[in-house]
Amino acid sequence: MGFKNPTLVQIDWNKFGHDIRSRREGSNLTVRQLQKLTGVSYGTIARIERADCPCGADVFITLALWIGSDPQAYLLYPTSRRSWPSAASSARPSAG
């Protein structure tokens, strides 16, 4: 089962890891070669491909862009709400 963080936004780590591995293998790259191309460590790539460990936002964006995907494609919509909160409802009131 994928990692669940305490925030509203959830990421489909299984799909993300699968897509990274598919793109890497389709490009005939080793994990070490992908490390050199992206700057993401070998161990992190291997863990993400196995969906063993989530990564930080910087690594997530880097790898999502490398595989040519919109990072939003991996977001899981919350099950406890019908839709995402609107930007207006989540904005903080201005001080002034």
BELNOR-V566386 format. One record per residue. RES is the residue in one small letter. PHI is phi in degrees with one decimal (* if undefined). NEAR is the number of other C-alpha atoms within 8 Angstrom. Layout:
RES_PHI_NEAR + RES_PHI_NEAR
This chain:
m_*_3 + g_-72.6_8 + f_-67.7_7 + k_-117.5_5 + n_-98.5_6 + p_-79.0_4 + t_-91.0_5 + l_-65.9_5 + v_-82.0_9 + q_-119.5_11 + i_-117.8_7 + d_-81.2_10 + w_-66.0_12 + n_-64.5_11 + k_-65.0_8 + f_-60.0_12 + g_-62.0_12 + h_-61.5_10 + d_-66.5_9 + i_-63.7_12 + r_-61.3_9 + s_-60.9_8 + r_-66.8_9 + r_-62.6_12 + e_-66.8_9 + g_-65.0_7 + s_-93.0_6 + n_55.4_6 + l_-109.7_10 + t_-85.1_8 + v_-62.7_10 + r_-62.6_8 + q_-66.6_8 + l_-64.8_13 + q_-57.6_12 + k_-65.7_8 + l_-71.6_6 + t_-106.0_9 + g_81.8_7 + v_-89.8_10 + s_-62.4_7 + y_-54.2_10 + g_-62.5_6 + t_-65.6_9 + i_-60.1_11 + a_-61.2_9 + r_-66.5_11 + i_-65.4_14 + e_-60.5_13 + r_-89.0_10 + a_57.5_11 + d_-82.9_8 + c_-154.5_8 + p_-72.8_9 + c_-128.2_8 + g_-73.4_6 + a_-59.6_6 + d_-63.0_6 + v_-68.8_9 + f_-57.0_10 + i_-64.7_9 + t_-55.8_9 + l_-73.6_10 + a_-61.9_13 + l_-69.0_10 + w_-62.5_8 + i_-80.0_9 + g_83.8_6 + s_-109.1_8 + d_-73.2_7 + p_-53.4_10 + q_-65.4_5 + a_-64.5_6 + y_-100.8_10 + l_-77.5_10 + l_-100.8_8 + y_-71.8_8 + p_-63.3_11 + t_-86.6_5 + s_-88.5_4 + r_-130.6_6 + r_-75.6_6 + s_-152.9_6 + w_-68.0_7 + p_-66.2_6 + s_-73.2_6 + a_-60.4_6 + a_-66.1_5 + s_-75.8_6 + s_-99.9_7 + a_-71.9_6 + r_-81.7_4 + p_-65.4_4 + s_-75.8_4 + a_-90.6_3 + g_163.0_2
